[in-house]
Amino acid sequence: MQERLSEKKNRPAMSDDLSVASEPRQIILGIDPSLRGTGYGIIRISEGQPVVVTHGTVACPKNWARSRCLAKISLTLRDLLREFQPQVCVVEGLFFAQNLKTALIMGEARGAAMATIAEAGLDIYEIAPRKVKQAIVGYGAAQKLAVAKMIQRMLNLAELPDPDAADALALALAHAHGQRRFNLIPPKKI
């Protein structure tokens, strides 16, 4: 009995915090696609806490043609891929839009982003917006501000990230956290 108790003491404790990763070093790109404001966030996971590499929004003015916005999304993502060399990409899953035109425009932005990422050879995973909010805030219907505040806190950011970039960072962080856990349902690979 003493032998079994001493084995238990010497065994490393299982941790569920975000400071432990399954891979020695992984760079994850999160993308929250939108025609006028595609959010992106890149985090690096290593032995310590997740670290923000960069984040921002691909902003396109309302007077730009859709084709010009799609080109800017692709060009910006190509530059990010070249500079930071992420190993995996996580994109926000589809949501149900009540307006068909809005859904089609969102699909175009999502398609431009995914084609650029696929062209670079990265694995692309999809996480539903409600699951990301549940993983980060603890509530699947959380507001964008709540997600941004929690991301700021979790990633020790000096300033509150803009909402689209916060959503992209949340995607990357949720993916990193999900990779370490035992999942009955594996992440959806696209």
N, C-alpha and C positions, 0 to 999 in steps of 0.2 A: 504494500500500500504506500509506504514512504517513497518507494521508487517511482510510482506513478505520479505522486504529488510533486516530486522534484522535477519530473519531466514536464509537467504542466507549467511550473514556474519558469523554466528555461525556454519554453516555446515563445516565439515572438507573438505579441498580441495582434489580432486582426484589427485593422484600422479602417474606418469608413469616412475619414475626413478627406478633403481635397488635396492634401499635401503629398499623397502617395500616388504614384503612377505605375501603370503596368509595364511601361517601356522606359528605358533609361533616359531617352530624350525624344520628345515628339513635338512637332510644330503643327498646330491645327488651325485651319482657316474656317471661320464661320461666316456665312453670307445670309443676309436678310434681304431678298430681292424685291425691288420696286422700281418702276420706271423713273420716277423723279427723285428717289432717295434710296439707293441700294446701300445698306449698311454692310460693313466688313469689319472683322476683328480677328487678329491672329494672336494666339497664345502659345507659349512654350511650356511644356510639361517636363520636369526633370525630378530629381529627388526631393527638391524643396517645393514651395508653393507654386502654383501656376503663375506665370509672369506674362504680362501683356507685352507683346512685341510692337504692335501697332493697331490702331483702329481708326475708323472714320466713316464718312458717307460719300458716295458718288452722287453728288447733287447735280441735277439737270434742271435748268429754268423751264417754266411752263411754256415759253414761246418756242422752245426747241422742238423740232420734229421728232417723232418716236424713233426713227432710224438713227438720228444723231445721238439720242440718249443710249440706245442699244450699243452703238459703237463705243461710246465713252465708257460704258460698263465693261465691255470686253477689254478695251485698252488699259483701263485702270487695273483690272484683275490680272492681266498679263504682266504688267509692271510689278504688282505685288508678288506674283508667283516667281518672277525672275529675281527680285531682290531678297525675299525672305524664305523661299524654297520650302513651303509647307509640305507635309507628307500626306495629309488627309484633309478633306473638305466636308463640312457639314452645312447643309442648306435647309432653310425653313421649309417644312412640309406644306402641302396644299391646304388651303382653307376653303370654306364654302362661301363664295361671294353671292350676294343676292342680285348684283348687277352683272349681267353677262359681259358687257363691254369692259368693265373693270377686271373681271376674271381673265379675259383674253389679253389685256394689256399687261397684267401681272405675269401671266404665262410667258409673254414675250421677254420680259426682263429676266425671269427665271431661266428661260431657255438660253438667252445670251450668256448668262453667268455660267450655267452648267456646261454649255458647249466649250467655253473657254477653259474651264477647269478640266473637263474630260480630254481636251486637246493636249493638256499638259501631262496627262497620264495619272492623275490623282484618283484615288478611290473617293467616291462621293456618297455620303450618307444623308439621310433625311430624318428630321425629327419634327413631329407635329408641334405647332405653337403651344398648345395646352400642356404638352408633356414638358416642354422647356420651362414654362412658367412654374409648373409643379416642381420640377427639379431645383430651380433656382430660388423661387419665392416660397414654395410650399402650397401654392394655390393656383390652380389651372386657369382661372379667369382674372388673374392679377393685371392691373393697369401697367402701361409702359413705364410710368414714372417709378412704380414699385420695383420693376425689373432693373431699371437703370440705377436706382439707389442700392439695391442688393449687389449688383455687379460692381459698383464703386467700392462697396465695403469688402466684398469677397476678394477683389483683385487689388486692393489698396491703391486705388486711383485718387490722385489729388483733386480732380474735378469730376463732376458728374458727366458721363459720356452722353452724347446726343442719343435720342431714343433708338434710331436705326442701328447705330454702332453698338449700343448696349445690347440690343437683341442679337446681333451677330456674335458678340462676345459671350452672351448667354448660351447660344448654340454650341460654340466651341467648348465652353466649360461643361455643359451638360453631356456632351459627347465624351469628353475626357473622364468625367465622373462615371458615366455609364460603362465605359470600357473596363473599369476596374471591378465592377460588381458582377455577381453571378446573375446573368439575365436568362430567364426562361424564353423570352422573345428577343432575339438578337437585333441590333440596330438595322434599320431598313437601308440596304445598300442599293444605290441607283445605278 
